[in-house]
Amino acid sequence: MTTKYTEDHEWISVEGDIATVGITVHAQDALGDVVFVDLPEVGKTFAQKDVAGVVESVKAAADVYMPISGEVTEVNEALRADPSLANSDPLKSGWFFKVKLSDPAQVDALLDETAYNAFSANA
């Protein structure tokens, strides 16, 4: 399993040709208490960097961008029912959606943990 990050503060964990996507600890810290998530439709195809969802908090609303191109295969209904999972466990039970990769090479161009930590320290 490979975990990568984007400059839009999403994480992506890849296992085979399926990737799980969520927002980072830095993102949920900046947003504050998450009160609503708009998740993409299962079966819909997105290009890399398309807006795939929205996360709303007590402070602001932010778009969730597709870190890689692909088709949404599953969304986290538990997160939809309890958006606070994005705050309490953003890297595990607070995942947003799963995507079948259409171009696995895009994953290699994303940030690794060291590069993301350096980036987010200056964000």
Rosetta constraint file for C-alpha pairs under 8 A:
AtomPair CA 1 CA 13 HARMONIC 6.61 0.50
AtomPair CA 1 CA 14 HARMONIC 5.53 0.50
AtomPair CA 1 CA 15 HARMONIC 4.91 0.50
AtomPair CA 1 CA 16 HARMONIC 7.84 0.50
AtomPair CA 2 CA 13 HARMONIC 5.51 0.50
AtomPair CA 2 CA 14 HARMONIC 5.15 0.50
AtomPair CA 2 CA 15 HARMONIC 6.89 0.50
AtomPair CA 3 CA 11 HARMONIC 6.92 0.50
AtomPair CA 3 CA 12 HARMONIC 5.54 0.50
AtomPair CA 3 CA 13 HARMONIC 4.22 0.50
AtomPair CA 3 CA 14 HARMONIC 6.31 0.50
AtomPair CA 3 CA 112 HARMONIC 7.23 0.50
AtomPair CA 3 CA 113 HARMONIC 7.74 0.50
AtomPair CA 4 CA 11 HARMONIC 5.76 0.50
AtomPair CA 4 CA 12 HARMONIC 5.32 0.50
AtomPair CA 4 CA 13 HARMONIC 6.47 0.50
AtomPair CA 4 CA 107 HARMONIC 7.27 0.50
AtomPair CA 4 CA 110 HARMONIC 5.88 0.50
AtomPair CA 4 CA 111 HARMONIC 5.52 0.50
AtomPair CA 4 CA 112 HARMONIC 5.01 0.50
AtomPair CA 4 CA 113 HARMONIC 6.57 0.50
AtomPair CA 5 CA 9 HARMONIC 6.67 0.50
AtomPair CA 5 CA 10 HARMONIC 5.72 0.50
AtomPair CA 5 CA 11 HARMONIC 4.41 0.50
AtomPair CA 5 CA 12 HARMONIC 6.14 0.50
AtomPair CA 5 CA 110 HARMONIC 5.91 0.50
AtomPair CA 5 CA 111 HARMONIC 4.96 0.50
AtomPair CA 5 CA 112 HARMONIC 6.21 0.50
AtomPair CA 5 CA 113 HARMONIC 6.92 0.50
AtomPair CA 5 CA 116 HARMONIC 6.21 0.50
AtomPair CA 6 CA 10 HARMONIC 5.40 0.50
AtomPair CA 6 CA 11 HARMONIC 6.49 0.50
AtomPair CA 6 CA 67 HARMONIC 6.63 0.50
AtomPair CA 6 CA 110 HARMONIC 5.94 0.50
AtomPair CA 6 CA 111 HARMONIC 6.01 0.50
AtomPair CA 6 CA 116 HARMONIC 7.35 0.50
AtomPair CA 7 CA 111 HARMONIC 7.81 0.50
AtomPair CA 7 CA 116 HARMONIC 7.41 0.50
AtomPair CA 7 CA 119 HARMONIC 7.45 0.50
AtomPair CA 7 CA 120 HARMONIC 7.97 0.50
AtomPair CA 8 CA 64 HARMONIC 7.98 0.50
AtomPair CA 8 CA 65 HARMONIC 7.21 0.50
AtomPair CA 9 CA 23 HARMONIC 5.93 0.50
AtomPair CA 9 CA 24 HARMONIC 5.48 0.50
AtomPair CA 9 CA 26 HARMONIC 7.04 0.50
AtomPair CA 9 CA 27 HARMONIC 5.73 0.50
AtomPair CA 10 CA 21 HARMONIC 6.84 0.50
AtomPair CA 10 CA 22 HARMONIC 5.53 0.50
AtomPair CA 10 CA 23 HARMONIC 4.23 0.50
AtomPair CA 10 CA 24 HARMONIC 5.41 0.50
AtomPair CA 10 CA 27 HARMONIC 7.76 0.50
AtomPair CA 10 CA 64 HARMONIC 7.62 0.50
AtomPair CA 10 CA 65 HARMONIC 7.70 0.50
AtomPair CA 10 CA 67 HARMONIC 7.23 0.50
AtomPair CA 11 CA 21 HARMONIC 5.70 0.50
AtomPair CA 11 CA 22 HARMONIC 5.39 0.50
AtomPair CA 11 CA 23 HARMONIC 5.79 0.50
AtomPair CA 11 CA 24 HARMONIC 5.90 0.50
AtomPair CA 11 CA 91 HARMONIC 7.80 0.50
AtomPair CA 12 CA 19 HARMONIC 6.13 0.50
AtomPair CA 12 CA 20 HARMONIC 5.50 0.50
AtomPair CA 12 CA 21 HARMONIC 4.56 0.50
AtomPair CA 12 CA 22 HARMONIC 6.68 0.50
AtomPair CA 12 CA 67 HARMONIC 7.28 0.50
AtomPair CA 13 CA 19 HARMONIC 5.33 0.50
AtomPair CA 13 CA 20 HARMONIC 5.14 0.50
AtomPair CA 13 CA 21 HARMONIC 6.62 0.50
AtomPair CA 14 CA 18 HARMONIC 5.88 0.50
AtomPair CA 14 CA 19 HARMONIC 4.23 0.50
AtomPair CA 14 CA 20 HARMONIC 6.49 0.50
AtomPair CA 15 CA 19 HARMONIC 6.21 0.50
AtomPair CA 17 CA 100 HARMONIC 5.72 0.50
AtomPair CA 17 CA 101 HARMONIC 5.48 0.50
AtomPair CA 17 CA 104 HARMONIC 7.41 0.50
AtomPair CA 18 CA 98 HARMONIC 6.62 0.50
AtomPair CA 18 CA 99 HARMONIC 5.56 0.50
AtomPair CA 18 CA 100 HARMONIC 4.60 0.50
AtomPair CA 18 CA 101 HARMONIC 6.05 0.50
AtomPair CA 19 CA 98 HARMONIC 5.46 0.50
AtomPair CA 19 CA 99 HARMONIC 5.16 0.50
AtomPair CA 19 CA 100 HARMONIC 6.43 0.50
AtomPair CA 19 CA 101 HARMONIC 6.93 0.50
AtomPair CA 20 CA 95 HARMONIC 6.88 0.50
AtomPair CA 20 CA 96 HARMONIC 7.53 0.50
AtomPair CA 20 CA 97 HARMONIC 5.93 0.50
AtomPair CA 20 CA 98 HARMONIC 4.39 0.50
AtomPair CA 20 CA 99 HARMONIC 6.48 0.50
AtomPair CA 21 CA 67 HARMONIC 7.92 0.50
AtomPair CA 21 CA 95 HARMONIC 5.86 0.50
AtomPair CA 21 CA 96 HARMONIC 5.69 0.50
AtomPair CA 21 CA 97 HARMONIC 5.49 0.50
AtomPair CA 21 CA 98 HARMONIC 6.10 0.50
AtomPair CA 21 CA 99 HARMONIC 7.76 0.50
AtomPair CA 22 CA 90 HARMONIC 6.80 0.50
AtomPair CA 22 CA 91 HARMONIC 6.78 0.50
AtomPair CA 22 CA 94 HARMONIC 6.87 0.50
AtomPair CA 22 CA 95 HARMONIC 4.43 0.50
AtomPair CA 22 CA 96 HARMONIC 4.94 0.50
AtomPair CA 22 CA 97 HARMONIC 7.13 0.50
AtomPair CA 23 CA 27 HARMONIC 6.04 0.50
AtomPair CA 23 CA 28 HARMONIC 6.86 0.50
AtomPair CA 23 CA 64 HARMONIC 7.93 0.50
AtomPair CA 23 CA 86 HARMONIC 7.35 0.50
AtomPair CA 23 CA 90 HARMONIC 6.33 0.50
AtomPair CA 23 CA 91 HARMONIC 7.42 0.50
AtomPair CA 23 CA 95 HARMONIC 7.37 0.50
AtomPair CA 23 CA 96 HARMONIC 7.78 0.50
AtomPair CA 24 CA 28 HARMONIC 6.42 0.50
AtomPair CA 24 CA 90 HARMONIC 6.30 0.50
AtomPair CA 24 CA 91 HARMONIC 6.74 0.50
AtomPair CA 25 CA 29 HARMONIC 6.03 0.50
AtomPair CA 25 CA 87 HARMONIC 7.73 0.50
AtomPair CA 25 CA 90 HARMONIC 6.20 0.50
AtomPair CA 25 CA 91 HARMONIC 7.43 0.50
AtomPair CA 26 CA 30 HARMONIC 6.20 0.50
AtomPair CA 26 CA 120 HARMONIC 7.06 0.50
AtomPair CA 27 CA 31 HARMONIC 6.13 0.50
AtomPair CA 28 CA 32 HARMONIC 5.94 0.50
AtomPair CA 28 CA 33 HARMONIC 7.62 0.50
AtomPair CA 28 CA 34 HARMONIC 7.52 0.50
AtomPair CA 28 CA 86 HARMONIC 6.74 0.50
AtomPair CA 28 CA 87 HARMONIC 5.71 0.50
AtomPair CA 28 CA 90 HARMONIC 7.43 0.50
AtomPair CA 29 CA 87 HARMONIC 7.61 0.50
AtomPair CA 31 CA 56 HARMONIC 7.85 0.50
AtomPair CA 31 CA 57 HARMONIC 5.86 0.50
AtomPair CA 31 CA 58 HARMONIC 7.58 0.50
AtomPair CA 31 CA 59 HARMONIC 6.08 0.50
AtomPair CA 31 CA 60 HARMONIC 6.39 0.50
AtomPair CA 31 CA 61 HARMONIC 7.88 0.50
AtomPair CA 32 CA 57 HARMONIC 6.05 0.50
AtomPair CA 32 CA 58 HARMONIC 6.49 0.50
AtomPair CA 32 CA 59 HARMONIC 6.36 0.50
AtomPair CA 32 CA 87 HARMONIC 7.71 0.50
AtomPair CA 33 CA 57 HARMONIC 5.27 0.50
AtomPair CA 33 CA 58 HARMONIC 5.75 0.50
AtomPair CA 33 CA 59 HARMONIC 7.74 0.50
AtomPair CA 33 CA 84 HARMONIC 6.76 0.50
AtomPair CA 33 CA 87 HARMONIC 6.65 0.50
AtomPair CA 34 CA 55 HARMONIC 7.02 0.50
AtomPair CA 34 CA 56 HARMONIC 5.75 0.50
AtomPair CA 34 CA 57 HARMONIC 4.01 0.50
AtomPair CA 34 CA 58 HARMONIC 6.61 0.50
AtomPair CA 34 CA 83 HARMONIC 5.82 0.50
AtomPair CA 34 CA 84 HARMONIC 5.46 0.50
AtomPair CA 34 CA 86 HARMONIC 6.69 0.50
AtomPair CA 34 CA 87 HARMONIC 6.64 0.50
AtomPair CA 35 CA 55 HARMONIC 7.94 0.50
AtomPair CA 35 CA 56 HARMONIC 5.84 0.50
AtomPair CA 35 CA 57 HARMONIC 5.07 0.50
AtomPair CA 35 CA 58 HARMONIC 6.76 0.50
AtomPair CA 35 CA 83 HARMONIC 5.59 0.50
AtomPair CA 35 CA 84 HARMONIC 6.56 0.50
AtomPair CA 36 CA 55 HARMONIC 5.97 0.50
AtomPair CA 36 CA 56 HARMONIC 5.09 0.50
AtomPair CA 36 CA 57 HARMONIC 6.80 0.50
AtomPair CA 36 CA 80 HARMONIC 7.24 0.50
AtomPair CA 36 CA 83 HARMONIC 5.56 0.50
AtomPair CA 37 CA 53 HARMONIC 7.33 0.50
AtomPair CA 37 CA 54 HARMONIC 5.71 0.50
AtomPair CA 37 CA 55 HARMONIC 4.54 0.50
AtomPair CA 37 CA 56 HARMONIC 6.22 0.50
AtomPair CA 37 CA 79 HARMONIC 7.55 0.50
AtomPair CA 37 CA 80 HARMONIC 6.00 0.50
AtomPair CA 37 CA 83 HARMONIC 6.26 0.50
AtomPair CA 38 CA 53 HARMONIC 5.15 0.50
AtomPair CA 38 CA 54 HARMONIC 4.92 0.50
AtomPair CA 38 CA 55 HARMONIC 6.38 0.50
AtomPair CA 38 CA 80 HARMONIC 7.52 0.50
AtomPair CA 39 CA 52 HARMONIC 7.08 0.50
AtomPair CA 39 CA 53 HARMONIC 4.97 0.50
AtomPair CA 39 CA 54 HARMONIC 6.96 0.50
AtomPair CA 39 CA 75 HARMONIC 6.69 0.50
AtomPair CA 39 CA 80 HARMONIC 7.56 0.50
AtomPair CA 39 CA 96 HARMONIC 6.91 0.50
AtomPair CA 39 CA 97 HARMONIC 7.32 0.50
AtomPair CA 40 CA 44 HARMONIC 7.36 0.50
AtomPair CA 40 CA 52 HARMONIC 5.57 0.50
AtomPair CA 40 CA 53 HARMONIC 5.67 0.50
AtomPair CA 40 CA 72 HARMONIC 7.28 0.50
AtomPair CA 40 CA 75 HARMONIC 7.23 0.50
AtomPair CA 40 CA 97 HARMONIC 7.63 0.50
AtomPair CA 41 CA 72 HARMONIC 7.03 0.50
AtomPair CA 41 CA 75 HARMONIC 7.79 0.50
AtomPair CA 42 CA 71 HARMONIC 7.75 0.50
AtomPair CA 42 CA 72 HARMONIC 5.05 0.50
AtomPair CA 42 CA 73 HARMONIC 5.37 0.50
AtomPair CA 42 CA 74 HARMONIC 5.72 0.50
AtomPair CA 42 CA 75 HARMONIC 6.83 0.50
AtomPair CA 43 CA 71 HARMONIC 5.88 0.50
AtomPair CA 43 CA 72 HARMONIC 5.28 0.50
AtomPair CA 43 CA 73 HARMONIC 5.92 0.50
AtomPair CA 44 CA 71 HARMONIC 5.59 0.50
AtomPair CA 44 CA 72 HARMONIC 5.67 0.50
AtomPair CA 45 CA 69 HARMONIC 7.60 0.50
AtomPair CA 45 CA 70 HARMONIC 5.54 0.50
AtomPair CA 45 CA 71 HARMONIC 4.16 0.50
AtomPair CA 45 CA 72 HARMONIC 6.33 0.50
AtomPair CA 46 CA 50 HARMONIC 6.16 0.50
AtomPair CA 46 CA 52 HARMONIC 7.28 0.50
AtomPair CA 46 CA 66 HARMONIC 6.91 0.50
AtomPair CA 46 CA 69 HARMONIC 5.62 0.50
AtomPair CA 46 CA 70 HARMONIC 5.61 0.50
AtomPair CA 46 CA 71 HARMONIC 6.34 0.50
AtomPair CA 46 CA 72 HARMONIC 7.90 0.50
AtomPair CA 47 CA 66 HARMONIC 7.02 0.50
AtomPair CA 47 CA 68 HARMONIC 6.77 0.50
AtomPair CA 47 CA 69 HARMONIC 4.29 0.50
AtomPair CA 47 CA 70 HARMONIC 6.57 0.50
AtomPair CA 48 CA 65 HARMONIC 7.75 0.50
AtomPair CA 48 CA 66 HARMONIC 5.30 0.50
AtomPair CA 48 CA 67 HARMONIC 5.52 0.50
AtomPair CA 48 CA 68 HARMONIC 4.34 0.50
AtomPair CA 48 CA 69 HARMONIC 4.39 0.50
AtomPair CA 48 CA 70 HARMONIC 7.82 0.50
AtomPair CA 49 CA 65 HARMONIC 5.21 0.50
AtomPair CA 49 CA 66 HARMONIC 4.92 0.50
AtomPair CA 49 CA 67 HARMONIC 5.87 0.50
AtomPair CA 49 CA 68 HARMONIC 7.03 0.50
AtomPair CA 49 CA 69 HARMONIC 7.97 0.50
AtomPair CA 50 CA 65 HARMONIC 5.53 0.50
AtomPair CA 50 CA 66 HARMONIC 5.42 0.50
AtomPair CA 51 CA 63 HARMONIC 6.15 0.50
AtomPair CA 51 CA 64 HARMONIC 5.78 0.50
AtomPair CA 51 CA 65 HARMONIC 4.48 0.50
AtomPair CA 51 CA 66 HARMONIC 6.19 0.50
AtomPair CA 52 CA 63 HARMONIC 7.50 0.50
AtomPair CA 52 CA 64 HARMONIC 5.68 0.50
AtomPair CA 52 CA 65 HARMONIC 5.39 0.50
AtomPair CA 52 CA 66 HARMONIC 5.64 0.50
AtomPair CA 53 CA 63 HARMONIC 5.89 0.50
AtomPair CA 53 CA 64 HARMONIC 4.84 0.50
AtomPair CA 53 CA 65 HARMONIC 6.96 0.50
AtomPair CA 54 CA 61 HARMONIC 6.91 0.50
AtomPair CA 54 CA 62 HARMONIC 5.69 0.50
AtomPair CA 54 CA 63 HARMONIC 4.46 0.50
AtomPair CA 54 CA 64 HARMONIC 5.34 0.50
AtomPair CA 55 CA 61 HARMONIC 5.67 0.50
AtomPair CA 55 CA 62 HARMONIC 5.38 0.50
AtomPair CA 55 CA 63 HARMONIC 6.35 0.50
AtomPair CA 55 CA 64 HARMONIC 6.85 0.50
AtomPair CA 56 CA 60 HARMONIC 5.91 0.50
AtomPair CA 56 CA 61 HARMONIC 4.13 0.50
AtomPair CA 56 CA 62 HARMONIC 6.36 0.50
AtomPair CA 57 CA 61 HARMONIC 6.08 0.50
AtomPair CA 68 CA 101 HARMONIC 7.11 0.50
AtomPair CA 68 CA 103 HARMONIC 7.53 0.50
AtomPair CA 68 CA 106 HARMONIC 6.11 0.50
AtomPair CA 68 CA 107 HARMONIC 6.87 0.50
AtomPair CA 69 CA 101 HARMONIC 6.26 0.50
AtomPair CA 69 CA 102 HARMONIC 5.73 0.50
AtomPair CA 69 CA 103 HARMONIC 6.42 0.50
AtomPair CA 69 CA 106 HARMONIC 7.86 0.50
AtomPair CA 70 CA 99 HARMONIC 5.77 0.50
AtomPair CA 70 CA 100 HARMONIC 5.33 0.50
AtomPair CA 70 CA 101 HARMONIC 4.70 0.50
AtomPair CA 70 CA 102 HARMONIC 4.76 0.50
AtomPair CA 70 CA 103 HARMONIC 7.46 0.50
AtomPair CA 71 CA 99 HARMONIC 5.27 0.50
AtomPair CA 71 CA 100 HARMONIC 5.22 0.50
AtomPair CA 71 CA 101 HARMONIC 7.00 0.50
AtomPair CA 71 CA 102 HARMONIC 7.52 0.50
AtomPair CA 72 CA 97 HARMONIC 6.90 0.50
AtomPair CA 72 CA 98 HARMONIC 5.74 0.50
AtomPair CA 72 CA 99 HARMONIC 4.38 0.50
AtomPair CA 72 CA 100 HARMONIC 6.43 0.50
AtomPair CA 73 CA 97 HARMONIC 7.61 0.50
AtomPair CA 73 CA 98 HARMONIC 5.54 0.50
AtomPair CA 73 CA 99 HARMONIC 5.44 0.50
AtomPair CA 73 CA 100 HARMONIC 6.47 0.50
AtomPair CA 74 CA 97 HARMONIC 5.64 0.50
AtomPair CA 74 CA 98 HARMONIC 5.11 0.50
AtomPair CA 74 CA 99 HARMONIC 7.27 0.50
AtomPair CA 75 CA 96 HARMONIC 6.03 0.50
AtomPair CA 75 CA 97 HARMONIC 4.18 0.50
AtomPair CA 75 CA 98 HARMONIC 6.29 0.50
AtomPair CA 76 CA 80 HARMONIC 6.58 0.50
AtomPair CA 76 CA 94 HARMONIC 7.82 0.50
AtomPair CA 76 CA 95 HARMONIC 6.50 0.50
AtomPair CA 76 CA 96 HARMONIC 5.40 0.50
AtomPair CA 76 CA 97 HARMONIC 5.80 0.50
AtomPair CA 77 CA 81 HARMONIC 6.22 0.50
AtomPair CA 78 CA 82 HARMONIC 5.99 0.50
AtomPair CA 78 CA 83 HARMONIC 7.98 0.50
AtomPair CA 79 CA 83 HARMONIC 4.90 0.50
AtomPair CA 79 CA 84 HARMONIC 7.45 0.50
AtomPair CA 79 CA 85 HARMONIC 5.96 0.50
AtomPair CA 79 CA 86 HARMONIC 7.19 0.50
AtomPair CA 79 CA 93 HARMONIC 7.76 0.50
AtomPair CA 79 CA 94 HARMONIC 6.03 0.50
AtomPair CA 79 CA 95 HARMONIC 7.40 0.50
AtomPair CA 79 CA 96 HARMONIC 7.03 0.50
AtomPair CA 83 CA 87 HARMONIC 7.91 0.50
AtomPair CA 83 CA 94 HARMONIC 7.88 0.50
AtomPair CA 84 CA 88 HARMONIC 6.26 0.50
AtomPair CA 85 CA 89 HARMONIC 5.45 0.50
AtomPair CA 85 CA 90 HARMONIC 6.49 0.50
AtomPair CA 85 CA 93 HARMONIC 6.49 0.50
AtomPair CA 85 CA 94 HARMONIC 4.62 0.50
AtomPair CA 86 CA 90 HARMONIC 4.49 0.50
AtomPair CA 86 CA 93 HARMONIC 7.84 0.50
AtomPair CA 86 CA 94 HARMONIC 4.42 0.50
AtomPair CA 86 CA 95 HARMONIC 7.20 0.50
AtomPair CA 87 CA 94 HARMONIC 7.44 0.50
AtomPair CA 88 CA 94 HARMONIC 7.53 0.50
AtomPair CA 89 CA 93 HARMONIC 5.68 0.50
AtomPair CA 89 CA 94 HARMONIC 5.29 0.50
AtomPair CA 90 CA 94 HARMONIC 4.46 0.50
AtomPair CA 90 CA 95 HARMONIC 6.40 0.50
AtomPair CA 91 CA 95 HARMONIC 6.47 0.50
AtomPair CA 104 CA 108 HARMONIC 7.71 0.50
AtomPair CA 105 CA 109 HARMONIC 7.31 0.50
AtomPair CA 106 CA 110 HARMONIC 7.08 0.50
AtomPair CA 111 CA 115 HARMONIC 5.60 0.50
AtomPair CA 111 CA 116 HARMONIC 5.58 0.50
AtomPair CA 112 CA 116 HARMONIC 6.05 0.50
AtomPair CA 113 CA 117 HARMONIC 6.00 0.50
AtomPair CA 114 CA 118 HARMONIC 6.34 0.50
AtomPair CA 115 CA 119 HARMONIC 6.13 0.50
AtomPair CA 116 CA 120 HARMONIC 5.95 0.50
AtomPair CA 117 CA 121 HARMONIC 6.02 0.50
AtomPair CA 118 CA 122 HARMONIC 6.83 0.50
AtomPair CA 119 CA 123 HARMONIC 6.36 0.50
